[in-house]
């Protein structure tokens, strides 16, 4: 969807705004890591002062985003963090189902298989994806993920090869409007999203001091790839650039690439559900249903069976919600913009500075007044961005 977003923002404001989003994302990710370190420091200090045994790392639960939210903001923070992480992944899968359904349907129609329709494809792949919600370990899917990444790379190269011959700087607009920039912002925010993976990656590194450099290199590379791809494709199709770039491509080779890329996207769906369920759904169910261990009397055994049934049902329900969303709102660009404008801004632009603010109130953490003022401005900006982008995206889709 980035070429469409770049066409809206223009070749001047688009790259500049994307760079600001990349830098802002890097700052918030580092802020999250700093919050994690402050929480661990506080817990360790408290343990030392009371002469209690030092808790194990697993007791912190701060190596997950929702766990850190609970440690800093309490139960309400855990609920907000977990709900938004879950919604973010469920809606992301809805966008993926829309992407796969439209691409496979178009490819099949180009080969004469008119019997294939969008709804059937989405429901079929929803059924296939339901099994991924039951996974407790995705390590054995490593080969599948590698195939997915390679397939995406091949697809992007194919798109560039298709588009570059018709590239013209005249197709890149210079002027833009504020409403168009809000759409671009929503989509760009989503492309840099990875807030749920920040703590697991940073805490698992042998030398955590290297994380800022690794993060800077990663975001820098992503920015360059996104920028070149968005400008090249947008400059090729101009004002006809679609919200899903595959809608601009035609021909038998393109049909093959659509299928290839769709299969690649399907390979990433298990990871989306795994992340959303582990860091979003499971913490919520643990709060509502209690422990999962089946011990005690026969009554406890019955309650445990009911507990397990509810957990299984809610896991499968995440796929139902994704499929229903894809069928009711089969607009890939809108779903990406909605995720970026609502879910991502809450978990990436609001909660990290809010947690930092709460932790900075502890007298053991010394921060300058300027640092706290800047963090307050970032928090206020995040709230404003969330409200404006969500309202704009919903209004344009359903009330315009």
Secondary structure, 3 states (H helix, E strand, C coil): CHHHHHHHHCCCHHHHHHHHHHHHHHHHHHHHHHHHHHHHHHHHHHHHHHCCCCCCHHHHCCCCHHHHHHHHHHHHHHHHHHHHHHHHHHHHHHHHHHHHHHHHHHHHHHCCCCCCCHHHHHHHHHHHHHHHHHCCCCHHHHHHHHHHHHHHHHHHHHHHHHHHCCCCHHHCCCCCCHHHHHHHHHHHHHHCCCHHHHHHHHHHCCCHHHHHHHHHHHHHHHHHHHHHHHHHHHHHHHHHCCCCHHHHCCCHHHHHHHHHHHHHHHHHHHHHHHHHHHHHHHHHHHHHHCCCCCCCCHHHHHHHHHHHHHHHHHHHHHHHHHHHHHHHCCCHHHHHHHHHHHHHHHHHHHHHHHHHHHHHCCCCCCCCHHHHHHHHHHHHHHHHHHHHHHHHHHHHHHCC
